[in-house]
């Protein structure tokens, strides 16, 4: 799989049956969040849990799983895709978003976030938001105060729901960086206008 991402099919007891990981040792996946929540799930959604350090992938990953159903309708296992967190923010560009811009994904229940601020992809245990913004039902934008971010910097946020997923794509421009040129021009205009 491109970039070293992993795909598994696990039987109903959690034993991997097929994997893109070569030489996979028989390790039970039955205690993973992605496995436990799929066993009795009825809707055919593609949920994901919070990012974790993947013990098989040996890096920070986001797991997405889909329930497998036997011909009699019984739970037959899961298909699991384990994707490196940096995949979701690979398009970060400092020439567009600035040195302290924000790019990421946030689940609707706020249990999951994958966020890059500047050149730093935040590890799963480090939250970008000290107070999670309320992302309204559709696309939107708002100015979010510095107190809302762990790095203490105000940002202009924009978000858009991801169709068929219970999450939003989020982008943010650092307020000070974005307004720096305006502030410099304003200061000069006031200085020379006096």
C-alpha positions as CSV (number, residue, x, y, z in Angstrom):
1,X,0.0,0.0,0.0
2,X,1.3,3.4,-0.9
3,X,3.3,5.2,1.8
4,X,3.4,2.1,4.0
5,X,-0.2,2.3,5.0
6,X,-1.7,-1.0,6.1
7,X,-4.9,-2.9,5.2
8,X,-6.1,-5.9,7.2
9,X,-9.1,-8.2,7.1
10,X,-9.7,-9.7,10.5
11,X,-11.9,-12.6,11.4
12,X,-14.7,-12.4,13.9
13,X,-12.3,-13.3,16.7
14,X,-9.9,-10.5,15.8
15,X,-7.3,-12.7,14.1
16,X,-5.8,-11.1,10.9
17,X,-6.7,-13.3,7.9
18,X,-5.2,-11.1,5.2
19,X,-2.8,-8.2,5.4
20,X,-0.7,-5.9,3.2
21,X,1.9,-6.2,6.0
22,X,4.5,-8.8,5.1
23,X,5.3,-11.4,7.7
24,X,2.5,-10.4,10.0
25,X,2.7,-12.3,13.2
26,X,-0.7,-13.7,14.3
27,X,-1.7,-10.8,16.6
28,X,-5.3,-10.4,17.8
29,X,-6.9,-7.1,16.8
30,X,-10.0,-7.9,18.9
31,X,-9.3,-5.3,21.6
32,X,-8.9,-2.3,19.3
33,X,-11.5,0.5,19.3
34,X,-12.1,-0.1,15.6
35,X,-12.9,-3.8,16.3
36,X,-15.0,-3.4,19.4
37,X,-17.3,-0.7,17.9
38,X,-17.8,-2.6,14.6
39,X,-19.1,-5.9,16.2
40,X,-22.6,-4.7,16.9
41,X,-22.8,-1.7,14.5
42,X,-25.8,-1.7,12.2
43,X,-25.2,1.4,10.1
44,X,-22.7,0.9,7.2
45,X,-20.6,3.9,8.0
46,X,-16.8,4.2,8.0
47,X,-16.0,5.4,11.5
48,X,-12.6,6.1,12.9
49,X,-11.4,6.3,16.4
50,X,-8.9,8.8,17.7
51,X,-5.4,8.6,16.3
52,X,-3.0,6.3,18.1
53,X,0.5,4.9,17.9
54,X,0.0,1.8,15.8
55,X,1.7,-1.1,17.3
56,X,1.9,-2.9,13.9
57,X,2.6,0.2,11.8
58,X,5.1,1.6,14.4
59,X,3.9,5.2,13.9
60,X,1.0,7.5,14.6
61,X,-2.0,6.3,12.6
62,X,-5.7,6.7,12.1
63,X,-7.7,3.5,11.9
64,X,-10.8,3.3,9.8
65,X,-12.8,0.0,9.9
66,X,-15.8,-1.4,8.2
67,X,-17.9,-4.3,9.5
68,X,-18.0,-7.5,7.5
69,X,-21.3,-9.4,7.4
70,X,-21.7,-13.2,6.8
71,X,-24.5,-14.4,4.5
72,X,-26.7,-15.0,7.5
73,X,-26.3,-11.4,8.6
74,X,-23.9,-12.2,11.5
75,X,-20.8,-10.3,12.3
76,X,-17.9,-11.8,10.3
77,X,-15.0,-9.5,11.2
78,X,-13.7,-6.2,10.0
79,X,-11.7,-4.6,7.2
80,X,-9.2,-2.2,8.7
81,X,-7.3,0.5,7.0
82,X,-4.5,2.0,9.1
83,X,-3.4,5.3,7.6
84,X,-0.4,7.4,8.8
85,X,-1.6,10.7,10.2
86,X,0.6,12.8,8.0
87,X,-1.4,11.6,4.9
88,X,-4.3,13.8,6.0
89,X,-2.2,17.0,6.2
90,X,0.3,16.3,3.4
91,X,-1.0,19.2,1.4
92,X,0.0,21.8,4.0
93,X,1.8,24.7,2.2
94,X,3.3,27.5,4.3
95,X,3.3,29.8,1.3
96,X,-0.5,29.6,1.3
97,X,-1.3,29.0,5.0
98,X,1.6,30.9,6.6
99,X,4.2,29.7,9.1
100,X,1.6,29.1,11.8
101,X,-1.4,28.0,9.7
102,X,-3.5,25.0,10.6
103,X,-4.7,22.1,8.5
104,X,-6.6,19.1,9.8
105,X,-9.6,17.0,10.4
106,X,-11.9,17.0,13.4
107,X,-14.6,14.4,14.2
108,X,-18.2,15.7,14.8
109,X,-18.0,14.3,18.4
110,X,-14.6,16.0,18.9
111,X,-13.0,12.7,20.0
112,X,-10.7,12.7,17.0
113,X,-8.4,15.3,15.6
114,X,-5.5,15.1,13.2
115,X,-4.0,18.6,13.0
116,X,-0.8,20.2,11.6
117,X,0.2,23.6,12.8
118,X,2.9,25.0,10.6
119,X,5.5,22.3,9.9
120,X,4.4,20.3,13.0
121,X,2.0,17.4,12.8
122,X,0.7,17.2,16.3
123,X,1.0,13.8,18.0
124,X,-2.3,12.1,19.1
125,X,-1.8,13.0,22.7
126,X,-1.4,16.8,22.0
127,X,-4.5,18.7,21.2
128,X,-4.5,21.7,18.9
129,X,-7.6,23.2,20.5
130,X,-7.9,24.0,24.2
131,X,-11.6,24.6,23.7
132,X,-13.0,22.8,20.7
133,X,-14.8,25.1,18.2
134,X,-18.4,24.4,17.5
135,X,-18.4,23.6,13.8
136,X,-21.9,24.2,12.6
137,X,-23.8,21.7,10.5
138,X,-22.4,22.8,7.2
139,X,-19.5,24.7,5.9
140,X,-18.5,27.8,7.8
141,X,-15.9,30.2,9.0
142,X,-15.1,32.2,12.1
143,X,-12.4,34.0,14.0
144,X,-11.3,31.9,17.0
145,X,-9.6,33.6,19.9
146,X,-6.1,32.8,21.1
147,X,-7.5,31.1,24.2
148,X,-9.1,28.5,22.0
149,X,-5.7,27.1,20.9
150,X,-3.0,25.4,22.9
151,X,-0.3,27.6,21.2
152,X,-2.2,30.7,22.3
153,X,-2.5,32.2,18.8
154,X,-5.8,33.5,17.4
155,X,-6.8,32.1,14.0
156,X,-9.4,32.6,11.2
157,X,-10.9,29.1,10.8
158,X,-12.8,27.6,7.9
159,X,-14.4,24.1,7.9
160,X,-16.3,21.9,5.6
161,X,-18.1,18.6,6.4
162,X,-16.7,15.5,4.8
163,X,-19.5,13.6,2.9
164,X,-20.1,10.1,4.2
165,X,-17.8,10.6,7.2
166,X,-18.6,12.1,10.6
167,X,-15.9,14.7,10.5
168,X,-14.9,18.1,9.2
169,X,-11.9,19.3,7.2
170,X,-10.5,22.4,9.0
171,X,-8.2,25.1,7.8
172,X,-6.9,28.1,9.8
173,X,-4.9,31.2,9.1
174,X,-2.9,32.7,12.0
175,X,-4.4,36.1,12.7
176,X,-1.1,37.9,13.4
177,X,0.6,36.5,10.3
178,X,-2.4,37.2,8.1
179,X,-2.8,40.8,9.2
180,X,1.0,41.6,9.5
181,X,1.2,43.4,6.2
182,X,-2.0,45.3,6.8
183,X,-0.8,46.4,10.3
184,X,2.6,47.5,8.9
185,X,0.8,49.6,6.2
186,X,-1.6,51.0,8.7
187,X,1.2,52.0,11.1
188,X,3.1,53.7,8.3
189,X,-0.1,55.5,7.1
190,X,-0.8,56.8,10.6
191,X,2.9,57.8,11.2
192,X,3.3,59.7,7.9
193,X,-0.2,61.1,7.9
194,X,0.4,62.9,11.3
